Amino acid sequence: MTRRERILTALTEAFTPREISVVDDSHRHEGHAGWRDGGETHFRIKIVAAAFDGRSRVARHRLVNEVLRPELDSGLHALAIDARGLEDAG
């Protein structure tokens, strides 16, 4: 299973999102800090779930980071997170 698949599975299980997108942007960071040959170091996440309703942007990011802690501890270097509640998604 790829890191992208593990991220997608972990977030889906934790938040049951209405919408989710996980994109490996590692190729855009080649030569930068944290980048490794083979990629899977930098990801862009968009997630819409009821679990984020009523929470600040910082709190939403903390929730995502908490769920993805195993990935962050094992080589995931950077996340660009767009986490929204159902109330924000319209």
Residue pairs with C-beta under 8 A, 6 or more apart in sequence:
1 9
2 40
3 24
3 40
3 43
3 71
3 75
3 76
4 22
4 23
4 24
4 40
4 43
6 71
7 22
7 43
7 45
7 68
7 71
7 76
8 20
8 22
10 67
10 68
10 70
10 71
11 17
11 20
11 22
11 45
11 47
11 64
11 67
11 68
12 20
14 51
14 63
14 67
15 47
15 49
15 51
15 52
15 63
15 67
16 49
16 50
16 51
17 47
17 48
17 49
18 48
18 49
18 50
18 86
18 89
19 46
19 47
19 48
19 89
20 45
20 46
20 47
20 48
21 44
21 45
21 46
21 47
22 43
22 44
22 45
23 43
23 44
23 45
24 39
24 40
24 42
24 43
25 42
25 43
25 44
25 80
26 35
26 39
26 40
26 41
26 42
26 43
27 39
28 42
29 35
29 41
29 42
29 77
29 78
33 77
34 41
34 42
34 77
34 78
35 41
35 42
35 77
36 75
40 75
40 76
41 75
41 76
41 77
41 78
42 77
42 78
42 79
42 80
43 76
43 78
43 79
43 80
44 79
44 80
44 82
45 64
45 79
45 80
45 81
45 82
45 83
46 82
46 83
47 64
47 81
47 82
47 83
47 84
48 83
48 84
48 85
48 86
48 88
48 89
49 83
49 85
49 86
50 85
50 86
51 63
51 85
52 60
52 63
52 83
52 84
52 85
52 86
52 88
53 85
53 86
53 87
53 88
54 85
54 87
55 63
55 85
57 83
60 81
60 83
60 84
60 85
61 81
61 83
63 83
64 79
64 81
64 83
65 72
65 79
68 76
68 79
72 79
